[in-house]
Amino acid sequence: MSPRDWWNLIRGVPSEAGRPLPNGRLPPQMDAEYAMGGFSPSHKAQPLLENGLVGARWDLAPFSVETYVGDGEPRIEPYHRRRFITWQPVCRTDVPRGWWRFPLPLNARQHGVTILPSSSSSSPSSSEYWKRWSSHAQRHRRRFLKNETLEIVEPTMEEYAAAYHATGKLPFMRNDFVRILKRRRANHGERLRLIGAREKATGRLLAGLAVLDLPNSKQSVHVAAFFHRDASRTGASYGLIDEWFRRSIAQNLHALHFGLVWYPGDPGSWKGYSAFKRQFDLTCVVYPNALVKIVRRG
């Protein structure tokens, strides 16, 4: 990165921020079902949908929090409590009067998106979607498809959670990820899809992928994933991504959202899985830091 790039990062507007989204796709945070489905009932969150934005409000004593995502400036209506308001622009990089840019990113700086071929298309790309992947990913896909010791299954939440814990990875975050999955299952039902690679001989789940289908915005979102060290030479992780592609194309979804992708300034521990994600024809979207304001009651 050049000195100018680092300066832009420090001031909260990375150099790549503001670029148009691939094929005009909206981020999942702008799908109201996705945005509200991230809250537990204890939050008592209220949806705020106006001016092309998706937002929510919830109480956090002694004040309330409001969050918005989108490029239209939120219209702040009177309310009986003091509020801390965050506004995450998508492509907009200016700072309207009355707002200030938070010095640290409140959300991931960069997300990865793959645009899917249409299932109704006569083009070979709809049935040979993997040809847009890296050669490394294509090779591991072939390895998995030839592997007769593993099979693709749809595990229960209990099976998924147990296998995830058995990996021993991310010891301080596993419980949080499992809670997120259970909350999404409670709020979205079977639209949260659990996909696993199971060892036929033992019945052991060696790898798992959880994705959330959003039919309203025609996309599917990566929620969580894991793999056991014994699966490292089987291509299982690539087999799960391949199954995600195949099922999503069959449902005529338009995009796969892979979630966060490492960007300079992010923790170094994100690099490995980000490199894995980049193999699947990703277009990366970079966001500016969120804008914030504090509003008095009334």
N, C-alpha and C positions, 0 to 999 in steps of 0.2 A: 504493500500500500504506500502511496505517496504521502508526503507531509500534509497535502491538502485533504487527502482521504481521512487521515487521522484527525485533522482538525474538524472535519465534518462529523466524524463519529463522536468526538468529544462534545460538540455542541448539540448532539442529539438528532442530526439529520444525515445519516450515512449517504455517501455519494450516489448509491444506486436507488435511494428512496425516491418515490414519486413516479417511477416508471409505470406505464399502463399494465394492467393485469392481463395474464395470458387469456386470449379469447374472451376478454371481458368477464371472466369468472369472478364472482364475489367470494371473499373468504368465508369460511364456515361461521365465523363470529357474526356475520351479517345474516345468517339464517336464524330466525327467531326461535325455532324449535331447538336448535343446537345451543343457542345462547342461554335460554331459560332452563334447558335440561341439565346444565352444569350445577344448578343450585339444589341443595337439599331442602326439604320442607321447613327446616328450622330457620332458614334465611328469610322466609316469607317475602321473597323477592317479587316485585311488581314489574311487569314489562313496560318499557317506554319506547313506543314505535312512532316516530314522526320525522319529517324532513329527510327521508331516505336513510335514517339511522336505525340501528337496533340497540336498545339500551335496557338497563334494569336499575331499580332502586331497592335498597334494603337498609334496615336500621342497624347501626353498630354504635351502641351507646358510647358517648352522649350525643352522637350526630348520625346522619344518614350518609350513605355512599351511593353515588350514581355513576354508572359507566356507560359510555356510548362508543360505537364503532361505526365509521363511515366518514365520508368527506363533507357532508352538509353540516354546518355549524349547529350544535344543539340549541334549541330555544329553551331557556331556563325559566320555568314557570314558578310562581310563588309556592312555598311549602312551609309547613309549620315547624320544621327543624333545620338546624344548621347542616350544611352539606359539603362534603368533599366530592368534587366532580372530576372524573377523568374522561377524556375524549381521545380515542385512538384513531387518527386519520389513516386512510389506506394509501391514497396517492397524493394527498395534499400536503405541502411542506411549509406553508406560511403559518404565521401565528396571529390570528385575529385579535383585535383589541379586547383586553380583559382576561386573556389566557396567558399562561406561561408554560414553557416546555420543561417537563420534569427532567432533572439532570441524569437520571438513570432509566434504563428501559423497564417499563412496567410489564411488558409482554415480550415474547420472542422477537428478536430483530429481524429474523429471516425465516420464511416458510418455503416449502417445496411443493409444487403442484405438477401433476401429469395430466395432460388432456388425452382423453380416451378416444379411440376410433368408434364410429357408430356401428352398432350391431346390425343395423339394417343396410349398411353399405355393401355394395358388391366388390369393393376394393379388397385386395388381399390383406391390407393392413388390419382389418377388423378381426381376421382369424390368425394373423401372424404379428400380433401386437409386440411380441418379445423382440422382434428384429430392430426395434428402436432402443433396446437396452444396450448396455456396454457388452463387449465381447466376453468379459469375465462373468457377468451375470447370465448371459446366454449359456455359457459353458456349465455353470453350476445348476441352471435350470435343467439342462439335459441330464446331468448327473443325478438329480433328484428323480426325474421321471423314469430313469432306468433302475432306480433303487427299489428292490422288491422287499426290503425289510421294513419300510415305513409306509404309512397310509395317511391320507388327509381325513380328518374327522372334525365333528363339531362338538367339542367337550362342553360339559356343564360348567357353570360358574365355579362350583366347588372344585371340580377337576382342574380347571384352568388355574385357580388360585393356589392349589396345593402344588402343582407342577412349577408354578412361578416361584413360590417360596423355596422349593427344593433346589433351585439353581444357586442359591446363596448370594446372588448378585444384588447390588443396590440395597444393602441391608437397611439403610435409613429411609428409603423411599418406597419399598415394596408395599407396605401396608397402605400408604397413600394411594398408590396406583390401583390397588385392589378396591379401596373405597370408591375411587372414581368410577371404576368399572361397575360396581354394584349400584352406584347412584345413576349411572347412565342406563343400566338395565331396568331399574325401577321407573325411570322417566321415559324411556324409549322402547321398552319391551324388546322384541326380537330384532328390531332394527340395529341393535348392538349385536354384531356377529362375532362369535368366537370361532376361530379356525385353529386347528392343531395338527401337528405331525406326530403320529403315534407309532411306537415300535410294535410291530405285529406280534412278535414272540412273547413280549413281556407285558404289553398293554400300557407301557410307560409313555407319558406325553413328553417328548423331547424338545418341542418348540411350540410357541403359540403366538397368535396375532389377533388382536381385538380391533375391529373397525366399526364405525357408525355410519349407516346409510342415511342420507338426507334426501328423500325423494322430492321435496319441494324445491331444493336448489340443485337437484340432479348431480350430487356428488357423494363421495364416501370419504370418511375421515379416519386416519390412523389414530388410534387411541393409546394402545400399549402393545408391547411385544416382549418376548423373552426367548432364549434358547439355552439348552443345557450343553455343557462342554462336550458331551458325547455326540452331539449333533453337528459338531463343527466341520466334519468331513463328509457329511451326507448331502449337503445342499438343501437342508430342510428350510432354512430361512428364505431361500430363493423359491422353494416350492410353495411356501405360504403366500409370498407376494404374487406369484404366478396365479394362485387360486383366487386371490383378491381381484386381480385384473380380470380373470376369466368370468367370475361371477358378476362383477360390476358391469362389464360390457354386455352380458346377457340381460341385465336389468335395464339396459339403455341409459346408464348413468353417463355423465359427460366428463367427469374429472375425478381424480384421486388426490386427496390432500394428505401429504406425508408429514405434516406438522413441522416442528422446528428443524432448521438446518444450521449448523455452526456458522457463525460470522465473526470476524476479528473482534476481540473484546469479550467473546463468550467463553465459558469454562472450557479448558482443553479436553475434558472428559467427553465432550459432545462430538469431538472430531471423528471418532471411529464409526459411530452409527450414522453420522451425517454422510460420511464417505460411502457407506453402504447404500443409503437412500439415493444418492446422486447417480447411481448406476441405472435408474429406471426412467430415463428421459425426463428429468425434472427441469422445470422452469422455476427459478427462485424469485420470490417476491420479498423485497426489503422494505421495512416500515420505519418511519421516523419515530422518535420517542413520543409518548403520549403527551397531550396538553392537559393542564389541570387548572382548577380554580376552586376557591372556597367561597361559598355563598351563605350569607346570613339568613336566618329564618324570616318568614314573612314574604 
